[in-house]
Amino acid sequence: MRRLLEGDPDFEVPRVYKGLSNKHVLTQEFVEGDPIDAFVDAPIELRNAIGLKMLKLCLRELFEFQYMQTDPNWSNFFYDTQTKKIKLLDFGATLDLTKDFSDNYLQVIRSCATDDREAIVDASIKMGFLSGYESEIMLDAHCEAIKVVGEPFASELPYDFVEKAAYKRVGKLLEVFAK
């Protein structure tokens, strides 16, 4: 990941000391900063800047690198207020993505933005998120959850995650998924 983000003004990946690391211990150079969840009460402008950088990272991982951090513990992402960079730590759990997966994921995002239920279901089946044998109730819940997650991409204005309470809305759908 260090090589992929080299030169990006928003991110820094510390050097790994291979001679001091093994399959149980990862030793990296020391970096300045605080875990990004420490900024929960920071001014909205700073939270938005951090959120935008994290979204940029996620989209680059999905569509450019096709290589993704799969253990997004907030303590693995430090924000340095001096350099305004996010420092990425501990890439012990990653996943190589196929071009087909990335293309279908992009189709899901586009379909959410245009509220195209059929395209959401089709791309979700291709990605393995659905089997194609779900009940209509399950398909409705899946599409609603996906659309809630995709809402920020459909908004022309800055998206207010707190006001929209997406986590609560998806949480209500968990009852359907659990059945």
N, C-alpha and C positions, 0 to 999 in steps of 0.2 A: 504494500500500500504506500510505503514511503516513496518508492519510485513513481507511482502513478500520480501522487499529489505534489511531487517536486515542482517548485516554482509557483504553486497556487498561493495567492496572497491571503487566503482565508484559513489555511490549514497547515499544520506541521505534524509530522510523524517522527517521534524520537528514534534515534539509532538503537538497534538491538545489539547487546554485547553477547555474541554467540558463545564465546568461551566461558561465560558465566551463566549461560542458560542451558536448560535441558527440557525434556518433555513435561516436567512438573513445575519448572521455574522459568519465568521470562524476566530477564534483566535488561532494562532500557535506561537510556541516559535520563537524568533528572530534567524535568520541565517545570517552568513556572505556570501558575494558573490555579483555578479552583474548579471542582466538578460543576458542570453546567446546571445541575439542579440546585446549586447554591444561589442561583440568580433568580429564583422564583419570585422574590419580592423586589427585584431590581426595577428601575423605571421601564415603562412599556417600550420605549425606544430601544433600550438595550436588549430586552427580551425578544423584541421583533428582529433585531439584528442577529442575535444568536439563532433564533428559529429559522431565519432565512438561510443562514449558513448551513444549518443541519439539513434543511430541505434540499439545498444545492448538493450537499454531500450524498444524500440518499438518491437523488436523481442521477448523479454522475455514476454512483455505484451500480444502479439498475441498468442504465442505458448506455453509458460510455465504457465503464470498466467491465461490466458484466461479472462483477466480483463484489460480494457483499459481506459486511460484518453481520453475523447472525446472533450475537450476544450483546445487544445494545444497552449494556449497563451504563447508566448515566455517569457513573464514576470513571468510566473509560473515556470520557470526553471532558477535557479541561478547557476553560476559557481564560485567556490571558488578557486582562484589561489594558495592559501596556501595549501589546502588539496587535490586539484585536483579532487574534487567531484562536482557532479551536485546535487543541492538541489531541491527537487520537492515540489512545493507549490500548494495548492488549488485543491483538488480532488473532487470538487463539482459536476462535470459532468463526470460520468464514465459509462462504459457499460460492462456487463457480456457477454462474448462470449461463444458460444457453441463449443464443440469439432468439430462438423461438419463444422462450419464456419472456425475455425482455420485450419482444414485439407484442406478445399477447397482453402483457402487463400494461403496455402503452395503450393498447386497444381498450382495456378495462377503464383506464383513466379517461380516455376520449369519450367512451360510452357513458361514463358517469356525468361528464360535463354536458353531454347532449341528451341525457336521460333516455338512453336507448337500452331498454331492459333485455331485449333479445341478444344484442351484441355483448352485453355484460355476461349473460349466461353462456354464450358460445365461447368467449375468451376464457371464462372461468373453468369450463370443461377442458379446454385445450391445455390449461395450466395445471390441471389436476386438483383445483379447488372444489370442483363438483364432479360427480360421477355421471350425471345425466339421468339418474334414476330418482332424483329427489321429488318429493311432493310439491305441489304448488305453494303450500304454506312455507316450506323450507326455501324454495326458490325466491319467494317474496321477501323473506327475512334476509337471505343472502344478498339480494339486490339492494335492499334498503340499507344494510350495513355497508356495502361497498359504496353506495351513493353518499352516505354520511361521510365516509373516509375521503371520498373524492370531491366533496363540496368546495374545499379551498381552491381547487383547480377551475371551478366554474364561476368563481367570483371575480368580478372586475375590481372590486374594492378590497382593501386589506381585510382579511378574514379574522373575525374575533372568536377564537377558540373557546374562551371562557363563556361568552354570551351564547354561543351555539351549543355548548355542552355535549359535544359529539360522544364523549366517553359514556355519558349517561344514556344517550339514545341507543348506542350500540349495546350497552349493558342490558337494556330492556329486551333486546332481541336474543340475548343469550338463553333465555328460557325456551325459545323455539329451538335453538340449536341443541340444547341439552335433551330434548325429547327424542 
